Amino acid sequence: MLLLSEKDIKENYFMKDAIADVKLGLLSKRDGLISNPHRTVLDIPKYQASSLYMPSADLSQDIASVKLVTIFPENPSKGKPTTQGALILTDATNGEHICMMNASFLTRLRTGALTGIGTAKLARKNASKLGVIGTGAMAFEQVLGVLEVRSIDSIILFNRTKDKAESFKEQLIAVGVTAEIRVVDSAEEAVSSSDIICCSTRSEEPVFNGADLKEGAHVNGVGSYLPHMREVDLTTIQRAGKIVVDDLASVKEEAGELIHAAKDSDWNFSDVYGELSDLDQDNSLVRESNEEITFFKSVGAAYFDLVVAKGIFKKATELGLGNKVDI
């Protein structure tokens, strides 16, 4: 079995690679060649934490995986990361477990890739101002995903703890982001000034007022992944001309803001425009005008991890990365 560390992945596999591999996975999903059982989520109330177990198989590629991710929000105060993960990749022709890799960065990367693809299909071509609500661990790759598909000249950051937003700004500068970056004091300021808004928080209440969205804005929501979580308010959902999701079956079970809207308003899941796999993977937009507001909701699905893990394994094999061990 090949063992791959986060360092192996970060130094050799990039956002453009992840976007390309996720697009291939979307084609497999469209063709009915993905097996993606519902993930198991174990709550750990004592620590306000969760442990997620996510199996999947891509029958077109004879490959399968299981990812384990833990989310412990109190960890930063103990000097540990909030999110930790591992993934085992299996050869589906003979059952051999061929690779185990760190999945924390992989998770952030594939989520950023999904945001990039959703933004490419929904955001205006001339969208140039990006608002970021929440600057935790998941947010960084959301920015990178958007930067891969749109020419962004201004990034506006809001976090409840302002120091974290300032640190996030320095991280972006350190990796060579050249856009103007501002830290603001309110979500309203970030949202009302932005063409694209990325939300990646674990909030149980909406993090901005949908009335503050300007015409033509596009929203990406990736932080809430349990029914009681709500990043986006009902106003945003009702104003959105098109709502696209990463995986409808998962969203129906886990996207708190949409579950809430279906329960407490006349909005229904039948109003979802489609999944990413339903959309042509070209440069065409699905928005119908520059004034239309759009919303991409992602809760994640195991096959996204699988297709990125396969791409990582392929590159690691080509470059001779990692360590081989007998188990």
N, C-alpha and C positions, 0 to 999 in steps of 0.2 A: 504493500500500500504506500502511496505517495503522500507525504505530509507537507502541507503548504501553510506558511504563516501569513499573517496580515502584511508583513513587510514584503514577502514574495509577491503578493497580489498587488499591493499599492505601487510598487516600483515597475511593474510590467504590464498591468492591465488597466485601461483607462476608460473614461466616460464614453468616448466614441466607440470603444469596443463593446461596452455594455449595451449601448443603444442598438448597435448592429445585431447583437445576439438576442436581445429581447424582441426585436422585430422578427427574427427567424422563429422564435417561440410563438409569437402571435400568429404566424402563418400555420404552424402546427396545430394551434388551438382552433383556428378557423377550419382546418381540414379534419377536425375530430380525432386527432392523434395524441392528445394530451389526456393522461389520467391524473386527476387532481382531487383526491378525497378531501373532505372538509378537515381543516386543521383542528387540533385539540389545544384548547387554552386552559391552563391551570392557574387559577388565581391564588395568590399568596397574600391574604389580607393583612397579616401582621406587618408586612413591609411594603404594603401598597404595590405589590409586584405581580408579575405574570411570567409564566413559562409556556412557550408555544412550541408545538411539535407539528412539523409540516412535511408530509410525504408527497411525492409526485413522480411521474414517469412521462418521458417523451417517446412514444412508440415509433415515431419516425426516425429516431436516432438510437434506439435500443439502449437507453440510458435512464437511470432512476436515481432518486436522492431522498434523503430525509434531513431536514434542517431542524436544529434545536436552537431557539433564541430565548434568552431570559432578559427581562426588562425590570430593573430595580431602580426606581427614581431616587432613592436615598443614597445610592452608591457614591456619587461625587463627593459627598461629605466624608466618605471613608477612603477617598483616594482611588476608587475603582470606577470603571465606566458604567454608565447607565445600562447600556445594551451590550450583551455578550452572546456570541453564537458560534456554533460549529455545524459543519455539513459533511455528510458522508455520501460519496458518489459511487454508484453501483453499475457495473456492466450488466445490462439486462439481457444479454445473450447467454450468460453463464452464471450469473449471480455473484461474480467476484466483486468485492468491495475494493475499488481501485484508488480511491483518494479520500483523504479527510483534510478539510481546510477550515481555516478561521472564517467565520461567516458574519462577523460584526460589520466589517467594511463591505463585504459582499452585499449585505442587506441594504446598507445605505446607498451603495452604488446602483443596485437594480432599482431601488425606489427612485433615485435621481434620474435613472434612464427612463422609467415610466413617466415621470414628470416631464422630461424632455420630449418624449414622443407625444404625450397629451398636449403639451404647449405647442409643438410643431403643427398639430392638427387643428387647434382651437384658437390660439392667440393670433391677433392681427399680425400681418407680415411686418408692419412697421412699428410694432410694440418695442419700446426702447427703455421703459422705466419699470424696474422690478421692485416690488415691495415684499419684504420678508417678515412674517409674523412668527416669532419664536426662533431663537438662535441656538438651540440645543444641538445634540449630536447629529440628528437626522437632517438638519437644515442645510448643512454645507454642500452636500451632494445635490440637493434640490437646486441650489444656485448654479452649480456646475452643469446640471442637466439643461437648465434654461439657457445658459450661456452657450451651450453647444448648438442650439437651434435658433437663437435670436440675437441680433446685434444690440446689446444692452449698454447704454451709456450712463445710466444712473441706477444705483442700488440703494434702497431706503430700508433701514433695519429698525425693527422695534422688538424689544424684549422687556418683560416686566422688571428684570434685573438689568439695569442699564450697563453695568460693567461687563456683563456677558456679551452684550451687543458690541461693545467697544472691542472686546477681545476677538469676537467673530470678524469684525472689520479688519483687524490686523492679520488674521489668518488668511482672509481673501487677498489682501495685499501681498502677503508672503508667497502665495502661489502664482502671482503674476496677474491678478485681475486688475485691469486698467480703468474700469468704469469709476466714475465718481461714486463714493460711498458715504452715506450720511446715516447717523444714528439719531432717531427722533424720539420724542417723549410720549407719543400716543399712537395707538393703532390707527386711529382716524387719520392722522397725518400721513402715515405710510400708505393706507388704502386709497385715500382720495387723490393721491398724487401718482398712482401707479397704473400702468397698463396691464401688468401681470402681478398677481399676488400669490405667494407661496406660504402656506400655513403648515407648520410641522410641530404641533404641541400636543400634549396629552390632556388638554383642557376638557372639563365636563360642561363648560358653558361657552357659548360662541365668543370668539376672540375679536370680532369686529362687527360693526353694524352694516348690514348689506345696503342700507340707504346711502352709505358713503362711497359705494362703488361708482366710478364714472362710467359713462356710456362706452361700450366696447371693451370693457375690462375682462380679463380671463383670470379665474381663480383655480389654484391647485390646492387640494386638501389631502394631506397624507398622514397627519399625526394621529387622528382619532381612529381606533381600530376595534373598539368595543361598543356595545349598544348604549352604554350610559355616557359615552364621550360625545361631545359636540363642539367642533371648531367653528362651523359655519352655521349661520342663523337661517331661520325660515325665510326671511326677506331675500337673502341671496338666492336661495333655491327657487323662490317664486319669480325673481327677476331674471333668472337664467333662461335664455332661449334654448340652450342645449346643455344637457348634462351627460357627460360620458364617463364611464367607470372602467376600472381595470378588469374586474371580474364580477359579474352581476350576482352570481350565487353567493360569493363571499360578502359582497356589499349588502345584500339583503339581510344577512345574519349579523354584520359587524359595524356597518357605517351608521353610527348613532344619529347624526344629523338627518340622514335620509329616512331612517327608521322612525324618528320623531316626526318628520314631515308627513310620512305616510299615515301615521297614527292620528295626528292632531290637525291635519289640514286636508284640502281636497287634492293635494299632490299625491301621486301614486307611482310605484316603481315602473309601471307601464309607461310613464312619462320619460324614463331614461332613453336618451337618443340611441345609445348602443355601447357596446364594449369596445376597447381598443382593437381587439381582433376583428371586429366588424368593419373597421375602417381601412380603406386602401392605404398601404404603407408607401405613399409617394409624397410629394410636396404640396398636394392640394389641401385646401382648408375645407372644414365642414361648416364653419360659421357662414351665415348668409349675408352679413353686412358688417360694416365697421362699427355699428352702434350696438350690435347684439352682445349681451353678457353671456359668458360661457363658464362652465364649471367642470373640472376634472376631479373625480373622487377616486382615491386609491387606498385600499386596505391591505393590498399584497395578496399573493397566492404563491403556493410552493413552486409552481412551474416556472415562475419568473426567476426564482433562485436557481432552479435546476439549469435553465438555459445559460445563465451567466456562469454558473459553476462549471458547466461543460466547456464554455469558452475559455475560462481560466485554466482548466486542466489541459486543454489542447495547447494553449500558449506555454504552459509550464513544461509540458512534454517536449515541445519544440525547442525551448531554451535551456532545458536541463535544470529546471528549478526544483527546489524542495529537497526533502530527504526521504529515501525509501526505507521502510521498516517491515518486518514480518510481524504479524499479529496472530 
